[in-house]
Amino acid sequence: MAYFEPVSATSFRATEHVSGAWNITEQHIAPALGLLAHAVEADRDARRDDDLIIGRLSYDILGTLPVDVVDCSVTVLRPGRTIELVEARLSHGGRDGVILRAWLMRPGDTSALAGTPLPTIPAPEAMPTWDATTVWPGGFIASAEVRRDQVEPGRGAFWVRSDQPLLEGVPVSGLAHTVRLLDISNGMTVRAQPQEVAFPNIDLTAHFFAQPQGDWVGFDTSVSFGASGVGLTSSVLHDETGPVGTMAQILTVRP
């Protein structure tokens, strides 16, 4: 079973694999972020045939969403021949839960210039298996296979994959397949136990200099808490070829 089942062209039913992790009656927002990325790509493909690629995904999480049918809309904010800014909204009962703004850019051949100083992390098979359900409840966390090398609380590297596709019966891109797992990062190397301190993220912004491929998503992650109730989870994102981008999540820290 997938994370979502299509109800119509713009409506999707969340399945049991989307539940958790702060409250199992609500959606873990990770699959919903993948759904919005897919919606942006589907809208792009319906409008044009030049395969603009997504360089940035910036999500604002306005509130929680129940494990129920959600609706998606897409609007082009800044049309262009080589660059577009597109907005997508995910709502339930007429109330927006997540807003995405995505920059799409014309691809080109820069293979002769490709490279990054960002360090790699050990391959998935080089890391021990870790059971994330020992920390987090819900169907989404239970659906994820995790390999983790933790340095200390709030600092570690890990790989995540899931057998659950994003959409039942609908093929999605390698990017959307990856994005459906990105929001798991905030809970994989915690600074404090979630039974004692709440630290949900209210946004997520990912930048990609390469389009991720494959089932495994790698994270090199640091979690920081400030002294005034604000935190930050920062990650370098990987596929099995190496680093592909970076990601940040701002946290509201509530003992």
C-alpha positions as CSV (number, residue, x, y, z in Angstrom):
1,M,0.0,0.0,0.0
2,A,1.2,3.5,-0.9
3,Y,1.3,6.6,1.3
4,F,-1.5,8.1,-0.7
5,E,-4.3,6.8,-2.9
6,P,-5.6,9.1,-5.7
7,V,-9.3,10.1,-5.3
8,S,-9.3,12.5,-8.2
9,A,-6.8,14.5,-10.2
10,T,-6.4,16.9,-7.3
11,S,-7.5,14.9,-4.2
12,F,-5.6,12.1,-2.4
13,R,-6.4,9.8,0.5
14,A,-3.7,9.3,3.1
15,T,-3.3,5.7,4.2
16,E,-2.3,4.3,7.5
17,H,1.4,4.5,6.5
18,V,1.2,8.3,6.8
19,S,0.3,8.5,10.5
20,G,2.5,10.0,13.2
21,A,5.0,10.8,14.6
22,W,4.0,13.4,17.2
23,N,0.4,12.3,17.1
24,I,-0.7,9.0,15.3
25,T,-4.1,10.5,14.4
26,E,-2.3,13.1,12.3
27,Q,-0.2,12.9,9.2
28,H,3.6,12.7,9.4
29,I,4.2,15.6,7.0
30,A,7.0,13.8,5.1
31,P,4.9,12.0,2.5
32,A,2.7,15.1,2.0
33,L,5.9,17.1,1.0
34,G,6.6,14.4,-1.6
35,L,3.0,14.7,-2.8
36,L,3.4,18.4,-3.4
37,A,6.7,18.0,-5.2
38,H,4.9,15.5,-7.5
39,A,2.0,17.9,-8.0
40,V,4.5,20.6,-9.2
41,E,6.1,18.2,-11.6
42,A,2.8,17.0,-12.9
43,D,1.6,20.5,-13.5
44,R,4.9,21.4,-15.3
45,D,4.5,18.3,-17.6
46,A,0.9,19.3,-18.4
47,R,2.0,22.8,-19.4
48,R,5.4,22.4,-21.2
49,D,7.7,19.7,-22.6
50,D,11.2,21.1,-21.8
51,D,11.7,19.2,-18.5
52,L,12.6,22.1,-16.2
53,I,14.2,20.7,-13.1
54,I,13.5,21.6,-9.5
55,G,16.4,23.4,-7.8
56,R,14.7,24.5,-4.6
57,L,11.7,23.3,-2.5
58,S,10.6,25.6,0.3
59,Y,7.7,24.4,2.4
60,D,5.9,26.3,5.1
61,I,4.0,23.9,7.5
62,L,0.9,25.9,8.6
63,G,-0.7,23.2,10.8
64,T,-1.4,19.5,11.2
65,L,-3.4,17.4,8.7
66,P,-5.6,14.4,9.6
67,V,-5.1,11.0,8.1
68,D,-7.8,11.7,5.6
69,V,-8.5,13.0,2.0
70,V,-6.4,16.1,1.2
71,D,-6.7,18.5,-1.8
72,C,-3.8,19.9,-3.8
73,S,-3.7,23.0,-6.0
74,V,-0.8,24.5,-8.1
75,T,-0.2,28.0,-9.3
76,V,2.5,29.5,-11.4
77,L,3.7,32.6,-9.6
78,R,6.5,33.6,-12.0
79,P,6.3,32.1,-15.5
80,G,9.3,32.1,-17.7
81,R,11.0,30.5,-20.6
82,T,14.0,29.2,-18.6
83,I,13.0,29.8,-14.9
84,E,9.7,29.5,-13.1
85,L,8.5,30.0,-9.5
86,V,5.6,27.7,-8.7
87,E,3.4,27.5,-5.6
88,A,1.5,24.4,-4.5
89,R,-0.9,24.1,-1.6
90,L,-2.2,21.1,0.3
91,S,-5.4,21.5,2.2
92,H,-8.0,19.6,4.2
93,G,-11.6,20.9,4.5
94,G,-10.7,24.2,2.9
95,R,-7.8,24.9,5.3
96,D,-4.3,25.0,4.0
97,G,-1.9,22.7,5.9
98,V,1.3,23.1,3.7
99,I,2.4,25.7,1.2
100,L,5.3,24.9,-1.2
101,R,7.2,27.4,-3.3
102,A,9.5,25.7,-5.9
103,W,12.0,27.1,-8.3
104,L,12.2,25.3,-11.6
105,M,15.2,25.9,-13.9
106,R,16.2,24.9,-17.4
107,P,18.7,22.0,-17.4
108,G,22.0,22.1,-19.3
109,D,25.1,20.0,-19.7
110,T,27.6,21.1,-17.1
111,S,29.2,17.6,-16.6
112,A,32.6,19.0,-17.3
113,L,32.2,21.3,-14.2
114,A,30.4,18.9,-11.9
115,G,31.9,18.5,-8.4
116,T,31.4,19.3,-4.7
117,P,33.6,19.7,-1.6
118,L,30.7,18.3,0.6
119,P,32.0,15.2,2.3
120,T,30.4,11.8,1.6
121,I,29.0,9.5,4.2
122,P,29.5,5.7,4.5
123,A,27.3,3.6,2.3
124,P,24.0,2.1,3.7
125,E,25.5,-1.4,4.1
126,A,28.3,0.1,6.2
127,M,26.0,1.4,8.8
128,P,24.1,-0.6,11.4
129,T,20.4,-1.0,11.3
130,W,18.5,1.2,13.7
131,D,14.8,0.7,14.8
132,A,13.3,4.2,14.8
133,T,10.1,2.9,16.3
134,T,11.9,2.7,19.6
135,V,11.7,6.5,19.7
136,W,8.7,7.4,17.4
137,P,5.2,5.9,17.0
138,G,3.1,5.9,13.9
139,G,2.8,4.2,10.5
140,F,5.2,6.4,8.7
141,I,8.2,5.7,10.9
142,A,7.2,2.0,10.9
143,S,7.4,2.1,7.1
144,A,11.0,3.3,7.0
145,E,14.1,1.2,7.1
146,V,16.9,3.1,8.8
147,R,20.7,2.6,8.9
148,R,22.4,5.0,11.3
149,D,25.8,6.0,12.5
150,Q,25.2,8.4,15.4
151,V,28.1,10.5,16.7
152,E,26.3,12.0,19.6
153,P,22.8,13.2,20.4
154,G,21.9,15.7,17.7
155,R,24.7,14.6,15.3
156,G,24.8,11.7,13.0
157,A,24.6,10.2,9.5
158,F,21.9,7.9,8.4
159,W,20.2,6.3,5.3
160,V,16.4,5.9,5.0
161,R,14.3,3.9,2.5
162,S,10.7,2.7,2.3
163,D,8.9,0.0,0.4
164,Q,5.8,2.2,0.3
165,P,5.5,4.2,-2.9
166,L,4.3,7.8,-2.8
167,L,1.1,7.2,-4.8
168,E,-0.8,4.0,-5.4
169,G,-0.6,3.1,-9.1
170,V,1.0,6.4,-10.2
171,P,4.7,6.6,-11.2
172,V,6.6,9.5,-9.7
173,S,10.1,11.0,-10.4
174,G,13.2,10.2,-8.5
175,L,13.0,13.6,-6.9
176,A,9.4,13.1,-5.6
177,H,10.4,9.6,-4.5
178,T,13.2,11.1,-2.4
179,V,11.3,14.1,-1.1
180,R,8.6,11.8,0.4
181,L,11.2,10.8,3.1
182,L,13.1,14.1,3.7
183,D,11.1,15.3,6.7
184,I,12.2,12.2,8.7
185,S,15.5,13.9,9.3
186,N,14.4,15.9,12.3
187,G,13.7,12.7,14.3
188,M,16.7,10.5,13.4
189,T,19.4,11.9,15.7
190,V,17.5,13.8,18.4
191,R,19.1,16.1,21.0
192,A,16.3,15.4,23.5
193,Q,13.8,12.6,23.9
194,P,10.5,13.6,22.3
195,Q,8.6,12.3,25.4
196,E,10.3,15.1,27.3
197,V,10.8,17.9,24.7
198,A,8.7,18.7,21.7
199,F,10.6,20.0,18.7
200,P,8.5,19.9,15.6
201,N,9.7,21.7,12.5
202,I,7.5,24.5,11.0
203,D,9.3,24.6,7.7
204,L,11.6,22.6,5.4
205,T,13.8,24.0,2.6
206,A,15.8,21.8,0.3
207,H,18.3,22.9,-2.4
208,F,19.4,20.4,-5.0
209,F,22.5,20.7,-7.3
210,A,21.9,17.2,-8.6
211,Q,18.6,15.3,-9.0
212,P,18.5,12.4,-6.5
213,Q,17.9,8.8,-7.7
214,G,17.4,5.5,-6.1
215,D,15.6,4.2,-3.0
216,W,18.1,5.1,-0.3
217,V,18.2,8.7,0.9
218,G,21.2,9.7,2.9
219,F,21.5,12.4,5.5
220,D,24.5,14.0,7.3
221,T,22.6,15.8,10.0
222,S,23.2,18.2,12.9
223,V,20.5,19.4,15.3
224,S,20.9,22.6,17.3
225,F,18.8,24.1,20.1
226,G,19.1,27.8,20.9
227,A,18.4,29.3,24.3
228,S,15.1,31.0,23.3
229,G,12.9,28.1,22.2
230,V,14.2,27.9,18.6
231,G,16.1,25.0,17.0
232,L,17.6,24.1,13.6
233,T,18.1,20.7,11.9
234,S,20.6,21.0,9.1
235,S,21.4,18.1,6.7
236,V,23.5,17.4,3.6
237,L,21.4,15.2,1.4
238,H,22.8,12.2,-0.5
239,D,21.9,9.5,-2.9
240,E,24.2,6.5,-3.4
241,T,26.4,8.5,-5.8
242,G,27.2,11.1,-3.1
243,P,25.9,14.5,-2.0
244,V,23.1,16.0,-4.0
245,G,22.0,19.0,-1.9
246,T,21.3,20.5,1.5
247,M,18.3,20.9,3.7
248,A,17.2,23.0,6.7
249,Q,14.3,22.7,9.1
250,I,13.5,25.4,11.7
251,L,12.1,24.0,15.0
252,T,9.9,25.2,17.8
253,V,11.4,23.8,21.0
254,R,8.9,23.2,23.8
255,P,10.0,21.4,27.0
